[in-house]
Amino acid sequence: MDNIRERAFNIYEEWLENVDGELKEELLKLKDDEKEIIDRFYKDLEFGTGGLRGKIGAGSNRMNIYTVARATQGYANYLKKQKDFPSVVIAYDTRKNSELFAKTASRVLAANDINVFLFDQVAPTPLLSFAVRKLKTDGGIVITASHNPPEYNGYKVYTSDGTQAVPKYANEITAEIEKLNYFKDSKIIPFEEALKNEKISLLNEEIFNDYLDEIEGYLRGLNALMDIKPIIVYTPLYGAALKLVTGILSRLGFEVFLVEEQSKPDSNFSTLKVPNPEEKSAFELALKKAKEVKAGLVLATDPDGDRIGIYENYNGEYITFTGNQVGVMLTHFLLCKFREYSSLKVGDYIVKTIVTTDMVKPIAEEFGVTVEETLTGFKYIGEKIEKYKNSGRRFIFGFEESYGYLANDHARDKDAIIAAALISIMASEMLSKRKTLSEYLKDLKEKYGYYEEKLISFEFEGFEGAQKINRIMNKMRKNPPVKIGEYDLLETLDYLKGIEGLPKSDVVELRYSKIKLIGRPSGTEPKIKFYILVDGSTEDEAQQLIKEAESAISEIVNV
């Protein structure tokens, strides 16, 4: 601990000497706060598989112009080893400092003779993925912390196919970043100079319209029944998806009411505890609006427009669905549409992560398609789609339990815009058949099984928290519960050893006959996550299995 303290204070002094303005004032206020200094400087903000993500502020373990510039210089050095004249698209969301960080990254790349296409307004993550593919650039950057609280921001890197960088690329970029000093090694030029020299080009409305044209063509090709359309209430949760979600729903003829208070950018997310469509609290104003206008469907997207949550009006009461449930319904719906209009072929496939519901497996089997599984993180789904693109195998749908979905070939990351349209179209078809989404899901459970899932997270912040998370993971590996309820432990899968051809990852899966329990540290937050997946004979049995698994988790975290 003394070594960590000494290192943190040495780096603190270096930063004090080199930064100016608001960041210097921030650091001076910390001079007597040993705990805060250690937390801000005990390590560099890691460039993990999610890129950078952390609290905004001064320090090597924070998001600021110096950490962004250093990461971008490392990325520039990596790109220039691959190609003489690379190009990069940069997008940013509505968070605090997002535009500042995007312009900082643009200026660093431009100084390194890399051509930059920078959005001239906030843009959602799936549009960045689309733009990288459309403009055939060598990579992309999006400044966002997705659905994290307002004090966070982040920096995600995309490869030339529009996929978020998987560990192989992230590790190579990290190696370049780690060679660099924060204050001596980053090249940077003034923004206006880079614009004048045409090293930075601004992307305007045209790319938004190109995206809408692309997904509209796909959606109309589904030939769904849309005789009756639900009234929709939509909230972008102050985020970047507003223009595209309303754009595509308008083109498809839906009547959409906005939650006005949450439709203008606000980096404080003032009416929200957290801007996360997985949380019921995020829907408070949307549900109020829905009751006023008697909406049939309520949609909420997160600040960077890659995740979506929904509520449905079921006999006058608004009920929600999990990411797994929406994914199951969309999987079945799309397979029905493909079989109906374009014939499914052997080799066509669905992609999901290992922590996502297994309910799609019996569905896929009935339709004669394959389910491909990946590690947690949509980047692996994007990588899988890219792997099979020239194989003759057709990608039908990809999703993960954390409210991320993708259909079509326009992007390689989860896309809440196309998901919003698909959910609305699916709800329309159900209405046209005199059915609700809830009844559709009930039918699927009766046919394919009572699969239920639950995610439980524990937050452990700072240095001590990281140690606690390590102890919990070690306990799962070496001393897991030998029984959950009446079910014996059948198998322990340690993904650090490389399981079933997947990349090595700090994930442990405990398999019991009707229960899967998966633990992993979050790659973007100071949390450990436990995923419970059960397969019951009835709804009641499934809920009982969940409770028994929860008791086992309480035992595991007690270290």
C-alpha positions as CSV (number, residue, x, y, z in Angstrom):
1,M,0.0,0.0,0.0
2,D,2.9,2.4,0.8
3,N,4.3,1.9,-2.8
4,I,0.8,2.7,-4.2
5,R,0.5,5.8,-2.1
6,E,4.0,7.0,-3.0
7,R,3.4,6.5,-6.7
8,A,0.0,8.2,-6.5
9,F,1.5,11.3,-4.8
10,N,4.4,11.5,-7.3
11,I,2.0,11.4,-10.2
12,Y,-0.2,14.0,-8.5
13,E,2.7,16.4,-8.2
14,E,3.6,15.8,-11.9
15,W,0.0,16.7,-12.9
16,L,0.0,19.8,-10.7
17,E,3.1,21.1,-12.6
18,N,1.6,20.4,-16.0
19,V,-2.1,21.1,-16.1
20,D,-3.8,24.5,-16.0
21,G,-7.2,26.0,-15.7
22,E,-10.1,24.2,-14.1
23,L,-8.2,20.9,-13.8
24,K,-5.4,22.6,-11.8
25,E,-7.9,24.2,-9.5
26,E,-9.5,20.9,-9.0
27,L,-6.2,19.3,-8.1
28,L,-5.2,22.1,-5.6
29,K,-8.5,21.5,-3.7
30,L,-7.4,17.8,-3.2
31,K,-4.0,18.5,-1.6
32,D,-5.1,17.4,1.9
33,D,-7.4,14.5,0.7
34,E,-5.1,11.5,0.7
35,K,-7.8,9.0,-0.1
36,E,-9.0,11.0,-3.2
37,I,-5.5,11.6,-4.5
38,I,-4.8,7.8,-4.3
39,D,-8.0,7.0,-6.1
40,R,-7.4,9.5,-8.9
41,F,-3.7,8.5,-9.4
42,Y,-3.1,5.0,-8.2
43,K,-3.4,3.8,-11.8
44,D,-4.0,5.0,-15.3
45,L,-7.5,4.9,-16.6
46,E,-7.3,1.5,-18.3
47,F,-7.9,1.2,-22.1
48,G,-9.9,-2.0,-21.8
49,T,-12.1,-3.7,-24.3
50,G,-14.7,-1.0,-23.6
51,G,-12.0,1.6,-24.4
52,L,-11.8,4.3,-21.6
53,R,-14.5,4.8,-19.1
54,G,-14.4,6.7,-15.9
55,K,-15.5,9.6,-13.8
56,I,-14.8,13.0,-15.4
57,G,-12.2,15.0,-13.6
58,A,-8.5,15.6,-13.0
59,G,-6.2,12.6,-12.6
60,S,-4.7,9.7,-14.5
61,N,-7.6,7.5,-13.4
62,R,-10.2,10.0,-14.7
63,M,-11.7,11.2,-18.0
64,N,-10.1,14.5,-19.1
65,I,-8.5,16.1,-22.1
66,Y,-5.1,14.7,-21.1
67,T,-6.2,11.1,-20.8
68,V,-8.2,11.5,-24.0
69,A,-5.3,13.0,-25.9
70,R,-2.8,10.3,-24.7
71,A,-5.3,7.5,-25.7
72,T,-5.8,9.1,-29.1
73,Q,-2.1,9.5,-29.7
74,G,-1.6,5.8,-28.9
75,Y,-4.5,5.0,-31.2
76,A,-2.9,7.2,-33.9
77,N,0.4,5.4,-33.5
78,Y,-1.3,2.0,-33.8
79,L,-3.2,3.1,-37.0
80,K,-0.1,4.4,-38.7
81,K,1.6,1.1,-38.2
82,Q,-1.2,-0.5,-40.1
83,K,-1.6,2.0,-42.9
84,D,0.1,5.1,-44.3
85,F,-2.9,7.4,-44.6
86,P,-5.6,6.2,-42.2
87,S,-9.0,7.8,-41.6
88,V,-11.3,7.7,-38.6
89,V,-15.0,8.7,-37.9
90,I,-15.7,10.4,-34.5
91,A,-19.1,10.7,-32.8
92,Y,-20.2,12.0,-29.4
93,D,-23.3,11.9,-27.2
94,T,-24.9,14.5,-25.0
95,R,-22.8,14.0,-21.9
96,K,-20.7,16.6,-20.1
97,N,-17.5,17.2,-22.1
98,S,-18.4,14.8,-24.9
99,E,-18.0,17.4,-27.6
100,L,-14.8,18.7,-26.0
101,F,-13.3,15.2,-25.9
102,A,-14.4,14.5,-29.5
103,K,-12.7,17.6,-30.7
104,T,-9.6,16.9,-28.6
105,A,-9.4,13.4,-30.2
106,S,-10.0,15.0,-33.7
107,R,-7.2,17.5,-33.1
108,V,-4.7,14.8,-32.1
109,L,-5.5,12.6,-35.1
110,A,-5.3,15.5,-37.4
111,A,-1.9,16.5,-36.0
112,N,-0.8,12.9,-36.8
113,D,-1.9,13.3,-40.5
114,I,-5.0,11.1,-40.0
115,N,-8.2,12.2,-41.8
116,V,-11.1,12.7,-39.4
117,F,-14.8,12.7,-40.2
118,L,-16.4,14.4,-37.1
119,F,-20.1,14.5,-36.7
120,D,-21.3,18.2,-36.6
121,Q,-24.0,17.3,-33.9
122,V,-24.6,14.6,-31.3
123,A,-24.9,11.1,-32.9
124,P,-25.8,7.7,-31.5
125,T,-23.3,4.9,-31.4
126,P,-25.0,2.7,-34.0
127,L,-24.7,5.6,-36.5
128,L,-21.0,5.7,-35.8
129,S,-20.7,2.0,-36.6
130,F,-22.8,2.6,-39.8
131,A,-20.7,5.6,-40.8
132,V,-17.4,3.7,-40.4
133,R,-18.7,1.0,-42.8
134,K,-20.4,3.5,-45.2
135,L,-17.3,5.8,-45.5
136,K,-14.9,2.8,-45.5
137,T,-12.7,4.4,-42.8
138,D,-10.0,2.5,-40.8
139,G,-11.7,3.0,-37.5
140,G,-14.0,5.0,-35.3
141,I,-14.2,6.7,-31.9
142,V,-17.4,7.4,-30.0
143,I,-17.3,9.6,-26.9
144,T,-19.9,8.2,-24.5
145,A,-20.4,6.4,-21.1
146,S,-23.6,4.8,-22.4
147,H,-26.0,4.5,-19.5
148,N,-23.7,5.3,-16.6
149,P,-24.4,8.2,-14.2
150,P,-23.8,11.8,-15.3
151,E,-20.4,12.1,-13.6
152,Y,-19.0,9.5,-16.1
153,N,-17.8,9.7,-19.7
154,G,-16.0,7.3,-22.0
155,Y,-14.1,6.7,-25.2
156,K,-14.9,3.6,-27.4
157,V,-12.8,2.6,-30.4
158,Y,-14.2,0.8,-33.5
159,T,-12.3,-1.2,-36.2
160,S,-12.7,-0.8,-39.9
161,D,-15.8,-3.1,-40.1
162,G,-17.7,-1.0,-37.5
163,T,-17.2,-3.5,-34.6
164,Q,-16.0,-2.2,-31.2
165,A,-12.4,-3.2,-30.7
166,V,-12.1,-6.8,-29.3
167,P,-9.2,-7.6,-26.9
168,K,-6.7,-8.4,-29.7
169,Y,-6.9,-4.8,-31.1
170,A,-7.5,-3.2,-27.7
171,N,-4.3,-4.8,-26.3
172,E,-2.3,-3.6,-29.3
173,I,-3.7,0.0,-28.8
174,T,-3.0,-0.2,-25.1
175,A,0.6,-1.2,-25.7
176,E,1.0,2.0,-27.8
177,I,-0.7,4.2,-25.2
178,E,1.4,2.9,-22.3
179,K,4.6,4.1,-24.1
180,L,3.4,7.7,-23.8
181,N,3.7,10.5,-21.3
182,Y,0.6,12.5,-20.6
183,F,2.2,15.9,-21.2
184,K,5.1,15.4,-23.6
185,D,4.1,12.9,-26.3
186,S,0.6,13.9,-27.7
187,K,0.7,15.9,-30.9
188,I,-2.2,18.3,-31.2
189,I,-3.2,21.2,-33.6
190,P,-5.9,23.9,-33.3
191,F,-9.3,22.7,-34.4
192,E,-9.8,25.6,-36.9
193,E,-6.5,24.9,-38.5
194,A,-7.4,21.2,-39.0
195,L,-10.7,22.2,-40.6
196,K,-9.0,24.7,-42.9
197,N,-6.4,22.0,-43.9
198,E,-9.2,19.5,-44.5
199,K,-7.7,17.1,-42.0
200,I,-11.1,17.3,-40.2
201,S,-14.3,17.0,-42.3
202,L,-17.7,17.5,-40.7
203,L,-20.5,15.0,-41.2
204,N,-24.0,16.5,-41.5
205,E,-27.6,15.5,-42.1
206,E,-26.7,13.4,-45.1
207,I,-25.3,10.5,-43.1
208,F,-28.4,10.5,-40.9
209,N,-30.6,10.2,-44.0
210,D,-28.4,7.5,-45.5
211,Y,-28.8,5.5,-42.3
212,L,-32.6,5.9,-42.3
213,D,-32.9,4.9,-46.0
214,E,-30.9,1.8,-45.3
215,I,-32.9,0.5,-42.3
216,E,-36.2,1.5,-43.8
217,G,-35.6,-0.7,-46.8
218,Y,-34.8,-3.7,-44.5
219,L,-37.9,-3.0,-42.3
220,R,-40.3,-2.7,-45.2
221,G,-38.9,-5.9,-46.6
222,L,-40.3,-7.8,-43.6
223,N,-43.8,-7.3,-44.9
224,A,-45.3,-7.3,-41.4
225,L,-49.0,-6.9,-40.7
226,M,-49.4,-3.2,-39.7
227,D,-53.2,-2.7,-40.1
228,I,-53.4,-1.5,-36.5
229,K,-50.5,0.6,-35.0
230,P,-50.1,1.3,-31.3
231,I,-49.8,4.9,-30.2
232,I,-46.1,5.3,-29.0
233,V,-44.6,7.4,-26.2
234,Y,-40.8,7.8,-26.6
235,T,-38.1,9.2,-24.5
236,P,-34.4,9.5,-25.6
237,L,-33.5,10.1,-21.9
238,Y,-31.7,13.3,-22.9
239,G,-29.7,11.4,-25.4
240,A,-28.5,11.2,-29.0
241,A,-31.0,8.8,-30.5
242,L,-33.9,11.3,-30.7
243,K,-33.6,12.3,-34.4
244,L,-33.2,8.8,-35.7
245,V,-35.8,7.0,-33.6
246,T,-38.5,9.6,-34.4
247,G,-37.3,9.7,-38.0
248,I,-37.7,6.0,-38.6
249,L,-41.0,5.7,-36.7
250,S,-42.4,8.7,-38.6
251,R,-41.4,7.1,-42.0
252,L,-43.2,3.9,-40.9
253,G,-46.4,5.8,-40.1
254,F,-46.4,5.6,-36.3
255,E,-47.9,8.3,-34.1
256,V,-45.2,9.2,-31.5
257,F,-45.5,11.4,-28.4
258,L,-42.3,12.6,-26.9
259,V,-41.4,13.1,-23.3
260,E,-40.6,16.8,-23.9
261,E,-38.7,17.2,-20.6
262,Q,-36.2,14.5,-21.7
263,S,-35.9,15.4,-25.4
264,K,-33.4,18.2,-25.1
265,P,-29.8,17.5,-24.3
266,D,-29.0,17.8,-20.6
267,S,-25.7,16.3,-19.4
268,N,-27.0,16.2,-15.8
269,F,-30.0,13.9,-16.8
270,S,-31.9,16.2,-14.4
271,T,-35.2,14.2,-14.1
272,L,-33.4,10.8,-13.8
273,K,-31.6,8.8,-11.1
274,V,-29.6,7.1,-13.9
275,P,-30.2,7.3,-17.7
276,N,-30.6,3.6,-18.0
277,P,-33.6,2.0,-19.8
278,E,-33.0,-1.2,-17.8
279,E,-34.2,0.8,-14.7
280,K,-37.9,1.3,-14.0
281,S,-37.2,4.7,-12.6
282,A,-36.1,5.9,-16.1
283,F,-39.7,5.4,-17.3
284,E,-41.4,7.5,-14.7
285,L,-42.2,10.5,-16.9
286,A,-42.8,8.4,-20.0
287,L,-45.4,6.3,-18.2
288,K,-47.1,9.4,-17.0
289,K,-47.3,10.7,-20.6
290,A,-48.4,7.2,-21.8
291,K,-51.4,7.3,-19.4
292,E,-52.3,10.8,-20.7
293,V,-52.4,9.8,-24.3
294,K,-53.5,6.2,-23.8
295,A,-50.3,4.9,-25.5
296,G,-50.0,1.2,-26.4
297,L,-46.2,1.1,-26.3
298,V,-43.6,3.1,-24.4
299,L,-39.9,3.2,-25.6
300,A,-36.8,4.6,-23.9
301,T,-33.3,4.7,-25.4
302,D,-30.1,5.3,-23.4
303,P,-27.9,8.4,-24.0
304,D,-25.8,6.9,-26.9
305,G,-28.7,5.1,-28.5
306,D,-27.5,1.6,-28.3
307,R,-29.9,0.1,-25.7
308,I,-33.7,0.2,-25.5
309,G,-36.3,-0.6,-22.8
310,I,-40.0,-1.0,-23.3
311,Y,-43.4,-1.0,-21.6
312,E,-46.7,-2.2,-23.0
313,N,-50.2,-1.2,-22.2
314,Y,-51.8,-4.5,-21.1
315,N,-55.5,-4.1,-20.3
316,G,-54.9,-0.6,-19.0
317,E,-51.8,-1.5,-16.9
318,Y,-48.3,-0.8,-18.1
319,I,-46.0,-3.7,-17.8
320,T,-42.3,-4.1,-18.8
321,F,-40.2,-6.8,-20.4
322,T,-36.6,-7.8,-19.7
323,G,-33.9,-7.6,-22.4
324,N,-34.1,-11.4,-22.6
325,Q,-37.8,-11.4,-23.1
326,V,-37.7,-8.7,-25.8
327,G,-34.8,-10.7,-27.5
328,V,-36.8,-13.9,-27.4
329,M,-39.9,-12.3,-29.0
330,L,-37.8,-10.5,-31.7
331,T,-36.0,-13.7,-32.5
332,H,-39.2,-15.7,-33.0
333,F,-40.9,-12.8,-34.8
334,L,-38.0,-12.4,-37.3
335,L,-37.6,-16.1,-37.9
336,C,-41.3,-16.2,-38.7
337,K,-40.9,-13.3,-41.1
338,F,-37.8,-14.7,-42.8
339,R,-39.4,-18.2,-43.2
340,E,-42.6,-16.5,-44.6
341,Y,-41.0,-14.3,-47.2
342,S,-37.4,-15.2,-47.9
343,S,-37.0,-18.8,-46.8
344,L,-34.6,-19.8,-44.1
345,K,-31.5,-21.8,-45.0
346,V,-29.3,-24.2,-43.1
347,G,-26.4,-22.1,-41.7
348,D,-28.6,-19.0,-41.0
349,Y,-27.9,-18.0,-37.5
350,I,-28.8,-16.0,-34.3
351,V,-26.0,-14.7,-32.1
352,K,-26.2,-14.2,-28.3
353,T,-23.8,-13.9,-25.4
354,I,-23.2,-16.7,-22.8
355,V,-25.1,-14.7,-20.2
356,T,-28.2,-14.3,-22.4
357,T,-31.3,-16.5,-22.2
358,D,-31.1,-20.0,-23.6
359,M,-34.8,-19.9,-24.6
360,V,-33.7,-19.0,-28.1
361,K,-32.1,-22.4,-28.5
362,P,-35.3,-24.5,-28.8
363,I,-36.8,-21.7,-31.0
364,A,-33.8,-21.8,-33.3
365,E,-33.9,-25.6,-33.4
366,E,-37.5,-25.5,-34.6
367,F,-36.7,-23.1,-37.4
368,G,-33.5,-25.0,-38.4
369,V,-31.1,-22.2,-37.7
370,T,-28.0,-22.1,-35.5
371,V,-27.4,-20.2,-32.2
372,E,-23.9,-18.9,-32.0
373,E,-22.6,-17.9,-28.5
374,T,-20.0,-15.3,-27.6
375,L,-18.5,-13.7,-24.5
376,T,-20.3,-10.9,-22.8
377,G,-20.2,-7.7,-24.9
378,F,-21.7,-6.8,-28.2
379,K,-18.3,-6.4,-29.8
380,Y,-18.1,-10.2,-29.8
381,I,-21.4,-10.4,-31.6
382,G,-20.2,-7.9,-34.2
383,E,-17.0,-9.9,-34.6
384,K,-19.0,-13.1,-35.1
385,I,-21.1,-11.5,-37.8
386,E,-18.0,-10.2,-39.5
387,K,-16.4,-13.6,-39.3
388,Y,-19.3,-15.3,-41.2
389,K,-20.0,-12.4,-43.7
390,N,-18.4,-14.2,-46.7
391,S,-19.4,-17.8,-45.7
392,G,-22.9,-17.8,-47.2
393,R,-24.4,-18.0,-43.7
394,R,-27.0,-15.3,-43.2
395,F,-27.2,-13.3,-40.0
396,I,-30.7,-13.0,-38.7
397,F,-30.5,-11.4,-35.3
398,G,-28.1,-10.7,-32.4
399,F,-28.9,-9.7,-28.9
400,E,-27.7,-9.6,-25.3
401,E,-29.7,-9.5,-22.0
402,S,-28.6,-5.9,-21.3
403,Y,-31.2,-4.5,-23.7
404,G,-29.0,-4.5,-26.8
405,Y,-30.3,-5.8,-30.2
406,L,-29.2,-5.8,-33.9
407,A,-30.8,-6.9,-37.1
408,N,-29.7,-6.2,-40.7
409,D,-26.2,-5.7,-42.1
410,H,-25.8,-1.9,-41.7
411,A,-23.9,-1.9,-38.4
412,R,-21.8,-4.1,-36.2
413,D,-23.0,-2.9,-32.8
414,K,-26.2,-2.9,-30.8
415,D,-28.7,-0.5,-32.3
416,A,-31.6,0.9,-30.4
417,I,-33.0,2.7,-33.4
418,I,-33.6,-0.4,-35.6
419,A,-34.7,-2.2,-32.4
420,A,-37.3,0.6,-31.7
421,A,-38.7,0.1,-35.2
422,L,-38.7,-3.7,-34.9
423,I,-40.5,-3.7,-31.6
424,S,-43.1,-1.2,-32.9
425,I,-43.6,-3.3,-36.0
426,M,-43.9,-6.5,-34.0
427,A,-46.4,-4.9,-31.6
428,S,-48.4,-3.8,-34.7
429,E,-48.5,-7.3,-36.1
430,M,-49.7,-8.6,-32.7
431,L,-52.4,-6.0,-32.6
432,S,-53.5,-6.9,-36.1
433,K,-53.8,-10.4,-34.8
434,R,-55.8,-9.2,-31.7
435,K,-52.9,-10.0,-29.4
436,T,-50.6,-8.2,-27.1
437,L,-46.8,-8.7,-26.7
438,S,-47.5,-10.1,-23.2
439,E,-49.8,-12.8,-24.7
440,Y,-47.2,-13.4,-27.4
441,L,-44.5,-14.1,-24.8
442,K,-46.9,-16.3,-22.8
443,D,-47.5,-18.4,-25.9
444,L,-43.8,-18.7,-26.5
445,K,-43.2,-19.9,-22.9
446,E,-45.9,-22.5,-23.1
447,K,-44.4,-23.8,-26.3
448,Y,-40.6,-23.6,-25.6
449,G,-40.2,-23.6,-21.8
450,Y,-40.2,-21.4,-18.7
451,Y,-36.8,-19.9,-19.0
452,E,-36.1,-17.1,-16.5
453,E,-33.1,-14.9,-15.8
454,K,-31.9,-12.5,-13.2
455,L,-28.9,-10.2,-13.0
456,I,-27.6,-9.2,-9.6
457,S,-24.8,-6.6,-9.3
458,F,-22.6,-5.6,-6.3
459,E,-20.7,-2.3,-6.4
460,F,-17.2,-2.2,-4.8
461,E,-15.4,1.1,-5.5
462,G,-11.7,2.0,-5.5
463,F,-8.7,0.0,-4.7
464,E,-10.2,-1.9,-1.8
465,G,-13.3,-2.7,-4.0
466,A,-11.1,-4.2,-6.7
467,Q,-9.4,-6.5,-4.2
468,K,-12.8,-7.7,-2.9
469,I,-14.0,-8.5,-6.5
470,N,-10.8,-10.6,-7.0
471,R,-11.5,-12.5,-3.8
472,I,-15.1,-13.3,-4.9
473,M,-13.9,-14.5,-8.3
474,N,-11.3,-16.7,-6.7
475,K,-14.0,-18.2,-4.4
476,M,-16.2,-19.1,-7.5
477,R,-13.2,-20.8,-9.0
478,K,-11.9,-22.7,-6.0
479,N,-14.8,-23.1,-3.6
480,P,-18.2,-22.7,-5.3
481,P,-21.4,-23.9,-3.7
482,V,-21.6,-27.7,-4.3
483,K,-25.4,-27.6,-4.2
484,I,-28.0,-25.0,-5.1
485,G,-31.3,-26.2,-3.5
486,E,-31.5,-29.9,-4.4
487,Y,-29.3,-29.6,-7.5
488,D,-25.6,-30.7,-7.4
489,L,-22.8,-28.8,-9.1
490,L,-22.2,-30.5,-12.4
491,E,-19.5,-28.4,-13.9
492,T,-17.3,-25.3,-13.3
493,L,-16.3,-23.4,-16.5
494,D,-13.4,-21.0,-16.0
495,Y,-13.3,-18.8,-19.1
496,L,-9.8,-17.6,-18.2
497,K,-8.7,-21.0,-19.4
498,G,-10.3,-20.5,-22.8
499,I,-13.6,-22.4,-23.1
500,E,-15.2,-23.7,-26.3
501,G,-12.9,-21.6,-28.6
502,L,-13.8,-18.3,-26.9
503,P,-11.1,-15.8,-26.0
504,K,-9.9,-16.0,-22.4
505,S,-11.9,-13.9,-20.1
506,D,-12.4,-13.4,-16.3
507,V,-15.7,-15.2,-16.2
508,V,-16.8,-18.3,-14.2
509,E,-19.8,-20.3,-15.0
510,L,-21.3,-22.8,-12.5
511,R,-23.6,-25.4,-14.0
512,Y,-26.3,-27.2,-12.1
513,S,-29.0,-29.3,-13.8
514,K,-31.6,-26.6,-14.0
515,I,-29.5,-23.6,-13.1
516,K,-26.6,-21.7,-14.6
517,L,-24.8,-19.2,-12.4
518,I,-22.3,-16.9,-14.1
519,G,-20.0,-14.4,-12.3
520,R,-17.8,-11.7,-13.9
521,P,-16.4,-8.3,-13.0
522,S,-17.9,-5.5,-15.1
523,G,-15.5,-4.2,-17.8
524,T,-16.8,-0.6,-17.4
525,E,-17.9,-0.1,-13.8
526,P,-16.5,-1.0,-10.3
527,K,-19.0,-3.9,-10.1
528,I,-19.2,-7.7,-10.0
529,K,-22.2,-9.1,-11.9
530,F,-23.9,-12.4,-11.3
531,Y,-26.2,-13.8,-14.0
532,I,-28.8,-16.5,-13.0
533,L,-30.3,-18.5,-15.8
534,V,-32.9,-21.2,-15.0
535,D,-35.1,-23.6,-17.0
536,G,-38.3,-24.5,-15.1
537,S,-41.1,-26.8,-15.9
538,T,-43.5,-24.1,-14.7
539,E,-43.4,-20.4,-14.0
540,D,-43.5,-21.2,-10.2
541,E,-40.6,-23.6,-10.4
542,A,-38.6,-21.1,-12.4
543,Q,-39.1,-18.4,-9.8
544,Q,-38.2,-20.9,-7.0
545,L,-35.0,-21.8,-8.8
546,I,-34.1,-18.1,-9.0
547,K,-34.6,-17.6,-5.3
548,E,-32.3,-20.6,-4.5
549,A,-29.6,-19.2,-6.8
550,E,-29.9,-15.8,-5.1
551,S,-29.2,-17.5,-1.7
552,A,-26.1,-19.1,-3.2
553,I,-24.8,-15.7,-4.5
554,S,-25.2,-14.2,-1.0
555,E,-22.9,-17.0,0.3
556,I,-20.4,-16.4,-2.5
557,V,-20.0,-12.6,-1.9
558,N,-19.4,-13.1,1.8
559,V,-15.6,-13.2,1.6
